[in-house]
Amino acid sequence: MDIGKIKELYAELNPEIDKRLEEFRKIRENGNGREIFAEMVFCLLTPQSKAKVCWAAVECMKWDTLFYGSEEDITACLKGVRFKYTKARRIIRVRERFPEGKGIKELLDSFSDGFEAREWLIKNIDGYGYKEASHFLRNIGYGLELAILDRHILRNLVSAGVIEEIPSTLSKKRYLEIEEKMRIFSEEIGVPMPALDLIFWYSGTGEIFK
């Protein structure tokens, strides 16, 4: 996608983008631990799975199964989610750390910024890499400055000339390098980072989701 098309879509979609970003901010300002935990689980499910399928799984689990269900109960809700048995076990582990979502908001509020919060999540939440942690923090209004570098975003960054090719693997160093290039690009064209991500998502799906 060239710069002209990005700016065109930004102008066209700006009201919808602002609405979605405001929803993310409201979770940070007014959301409770349960809502934040649901977003954390959603981002645990997304690797190699479709976002809408993953959110449907979270909706299936709310709230009894999510907080009190057995591994089998959780797995039954993960229809269409890849690696569902591994991901069910990860949900069990993360809810042991945050029972009923308690303590999660207080923890996030203790960090100085989204970058610090992201590093903690990667080190402490099984199943979280830079992409998943960035996605989670963006969705709850804590990391609007972070890049969610999935293959779809990377493909658009290549087409926009921001990077030369999609890397075969994303080490921490490479992720942060591309994130910084995306940040500079967003500043140069006047489209904020979170809006740029949603525009790239829209270009591939025809809608703005999570």
C-alpha positions as CSV (number, residue, x, y, z in Angstrom):
1,M,0.0,0.0,0.0
2,D,1.5,3.3,-1.0
3,I,1.6,6.5,1.1
4,G,-1.2,8.1,-0.9
5,K,-3.6,5.2,-0.3
6,I,-2.7,5.2,3.5
7,K,-3.5,8.9,3.8
8,E,-6.7,8.4,1.8
9,L,-7.9,5.6,4.0
10,Y,-6.9,7.6,7.2
11,A,-9.1,10.5,6.1
12,E,-11.9,8.1,5.2
13,L,-11.8,6.0,8.3
14,N,-10.7,8.5,10.8
15,P,-14.0,8.7,12.7
16,E,-14.2,4.9,13.0
17,I,-10.6,4.7,14.0
18,D,-11.0,7.4,16.7
19,K,-14.0,5.5,18.0
20,R,-12.1,2.3,18.3
21,L,-9.1,3.9,19.9
22,E,-11.4,5.7,22.4
23,E,-12.8,2.2,23.3
24,F,-9.3,1.0,24.0
25,R,-8.6,4.1,26.2
26,K,-11.8,3.6,28.1
27,I,-10.7,0.1,29.1
28,R,-7.6,1.6,30.7
29,E,-9.5,4.4,32.4
30,N,-12.7,2.5,33.5
31,G,-12.2,-1.1,32.7
32,N,-12.1,-3.7,35.5
33,G,-9.7,-6.6,36.0
34,R,-12.1,-9.0,34.4
35,E,-12.3,-7.0,31.1
36,I,-8.5,-6.6,31.0
37,F,-8.0,-10.3,31.7
38,A,-10.3,-11.2,28.8
39,E,-8.2,-9.1,26.5
40,M,-5.1,-10.8,27.8
41,V,-6.6,-14.2,27.0
42,F,-7.7,-13.0,23.6
43,C,-4.1,-12.1,22.7
44,L,-2.9,-15.5,24.1
45,L,-5.1,-17.2,21.5
46,T,-4.3,-15.1,18.4
47,P,-1.0,-16.6,17.3
48,Q,-1.7,-18.4,14.0
49,S,-5.5,-18.0,14.5
50,K,-8.0,-15.6,13.2
51,A,-8.8,-12.7,15.5
52,K,-12.6,-13.1,15.2
53,V,-12.4,-16.8,16.0
54,C,-10.3,-16.0,19.1
55,W,-12.7,-13.3,20.3
56,A,-15.6,-15.7,19.8
57,A,-13.7,-18.2,22.0
58,V,-13.3,-15.5,24.7
59,E,-17.0,-14.7,24.5
60,C,-17.8,-18.4,24.9
61,M,-15.7,-18.6,28.1
62,K,-17.0,-15.4,29.8
63,W,-17.2,-15.6,32.7
64,D,-17.6,-18.9,34.5
65,T,-15.5,-21.0,32.2
66,L,-12.8,-18.4,31.9
67,F,-12.3,-18.1,35.7
68,Y,-13.5,-21.4,37.1
69,G,-13.7,-23.9,34.2
70,S,-11.5,-26.9,33.8
71,E,-8.9,-27.3,31.1
72,E,-11.5,-29.4,29.2
73,D,-14.2,-26.7,29.6
74,I,-11.8,-24.1,28.2
75,T,-10.7,-26.3,25.3
76,A,-14.3,-26.9,24.3
77,C,-14.6,-23.1,23.8
78,L,-11.5,-22.9,21.6
79,K,-13.3,-24.0,18.4
80,G,-11.2,-23.0,15.3
81,V,-8.3,-21.8,17.5
82,R,-5.0,-23.5,16.6
83,F,-3.0,-25.3,19.3
84,K,-6.0,-25.2,21.5
85,Y,-4.7,-27.7,24.1
86,T,-1.5,-25.7,24.6
87,K,-3.4,-22.4,24.8
88,A,-5.9,-23.8,27.2
89,R,-3.1,-24.7,29.6
90,R,-1.7,-21.2,29.2
91,I,-5.0,-19.7,30.2
92,I,-5.1,-21.9,33.3
93,R,-1.6,-20.7,34.2
94,V,-2.3,-17.0,33.7
95,R,-5.5,-17.1,35.7
96,E,-3.6,-18.6,38.6
97,R,-1.5,-15.5,38.5
98,F,-4.6,-13.2,38.2
99,P,-7.6,-15.0,39.8
100,E,-10.8,-13.4,38.5
101,G,-8.5,-10.7,36.9
102,K,-7.5,-9.4,40.4
103,G,-4.3,-7.4,40.5
104,I,-3.8,-7.1,36.8
105,K,-4.9,-3.4,36.5
106,E,-2.8,-2.5,39.5
107,L,0.2,-4.2,38.0
108,L,-0.1,-2.4,34.7
109,D,-0.6,1.0,36.4
110,S,2.7,0.4,38.2
111,F,4.8,0.6,35.0
112,S,6.2,3.8,33.8
113,D,5.1,3.2,30.2
114,G,3.9,0.6,27.7
115,F,7.5,-0.4,26.8
116,E,8.2,-1.4,30.4
117,A,4.9,-3.2,30.7
118,R,5.7,-5.1,27.5
119,E,9.0,-6.4,28.8
120,W,7.4,-7.7,32.0
121,L,4.6,-9.4,30.1
122,I,7.1,-11.2,27.7
123,K,9.1,-12.4,30.7
124,N,6.2,-13.5,32.8
125,I,3.3,-14.6,30.6
126,D,3.7,-17.9,28.9
127,G,2.8,-17.5,25.2
128,Y,3.5,-13.8,25.0
129,G,6.2,-12.5,22.6
130,Y,6.6,-8.9,21.4
131,K,3.6,-9.1,19.1
132,E,1.2,-10.6,21.6
133,A,2.2,-8.3,24.4
134,S,2.0,-5.2,22.1
135,H,-1.4,-6.3,20.9
136,F,-2.7,-6.7,24.5
137,L,-1.4,-3.4,25.7
138,R,-2.8,-1.6,22.6
139,N,-6.2,-3.1,23.1
140,I,-6.5,-1.9,26.7
141,G,-5.1,1.6,26.0
142,Y,-1.7,1.1,27.7
143,G,0.4,0.7,24.6
144,L,-0.9,2.9,21.8
145,E,2.7,3.7,20.9
146,L,3.6,0.0,20.3
147,A,3.7,-1.8,17.0
148,I,1.9,-5.1,16.5
149,L,4.1,-6.7,13.9
150,D,2.1,-9.7,12.5
151,R,2.7,-10.9,9.0
152,H,-0.1,-8.7,7.7
153,I,1.5,-5.5,9.1
154,L,4.9,-6.6,7.9
155,R,3.6,-7.2,4.4
156,N,2.1,-3.7,4.3
157,L,5.4,-2.2,5.6
158,V,7.2,-3.8,2.7
159,S,4.7,-2.5,0.2
160,A,5.0,1.0,1.7
161,G,8.8,0.8,1.4
162,V,9.4,1.0,5.2
163,I,11.3,-2.3,5.2
164,E,12.8,-4.3,2.4
165,E,11.4,-7.7,3.2
166,I,9.4,-9.7,5.7
167,P,12.0,-11.3,8.1
168,S,12.0,-15.0,8.4
169,T,12.2,-14.6,12.2
170,L,11.7,-11.7,14.6
171,S,14.3,-11.5,17.3
172,K,13.9,-8.8,20.0
173,K,16.5,-6.6,18.2
174,R,14.8,-7.0,14.8
175,Y,11.3,-6.4,16.2
176,L,12.4,-3.2,17.9
177,E,14.3,-2.0,14.8
178,I,11.2,-2.5,12.6
179,E,8.9,-0.9,15.3
180,E,11.2,2.2,15.3
181,K,11.1,2.4,11.5
182,M,7.3,2.1,11.6
183,R,7.2,4.9,14.2
184,I,9.3,7.2,12.1
185,F,7.2,6.4,9.0
186,S,4.0,7.2,10.9
187,E,5.4,10.6,12.0
188,E,6.6,11.4,8.5
189,I,3.2,10.8,6.9
190,G,1.1,12.2,9.8
191,V,-0.7,9.0,10.6
192,P,-0.4,7.9,14.3
193,M,0.9,4.4,15.0
194,P,-2.3,2.8,16.3
195,A,-4.3,4.3,13.4
196,L,-1.7,3.0,10.9
197,D,-2.1,-0.5,12.4
198,L,-5.9,-0.4,12.0
199,I,-5.6,0.9,8.4
200,F,-3.3,-2.0,7.5
201,W,-5.8,-4.4,9.2
202,Y,-8.7,-2.8,7.2
203,S,-6.8,-3.1,3.9
204,G,-6.7,-6.9,4.4
205,T,-10.1,-7.5,5.9
206,G,-12.3,-4.7,4.9
207,E,-13.2,-3.8,8.6
208,I,-11.7,-2.4,11.7
209,F,-11.6,-5.0,14.5
210,K,-9.2,-5.6,17.4
